Amino acid sequence: MALHHITAMATLILGLWTARAYIPNLLATMTPPAAHLAWGFFFFALGSIGRSVYWSFGRIVMGDGWPAVREMLGGLNANMLFEMCLIVGLTLILRARLLAIPDEDRPNYNIITCITYPEPFRLAHILGRKQ
């Protein structure tokens, strides 16, 4: 068994174990920022773990039949499903960031510019920051 098979198996097991621990929290009532953040990380994890399992662990399970199964599942196009999970997850995480901005400041931001709150993200500003 190759090392990437072992890491894929560990990812699958830890992913399922973690999902079991946190799925009840996803079903609980949360504030909008918390809900977007929780669901964002859920979709991000789903896409990441799914992709890892598909490309590494699928080979173990299917053995020599993997190329045929991979082709039947869409080959490289299957990545689009996992990437859509990542896109949805990251969008929800950014939405949580936007919703966490105080009400009086939020109209000045959107899902793209919310990363700059509370101060602009400029290299000169970061380098000049006192610690």
Secondary structure, DSSP 8 states (H G I E B T S, - for coil): --HHHHHHHHHHHHHHHHHHHHHHHHTS---HHHHHHHHHHHHHHHHHHHHHIIIIIHHHHHGGGHHHHHHHTTGGGGHHHHHHHHHHHHHHHHHHHHHHS-TTTGGG--TTGGGG-SS---HHHHHT---
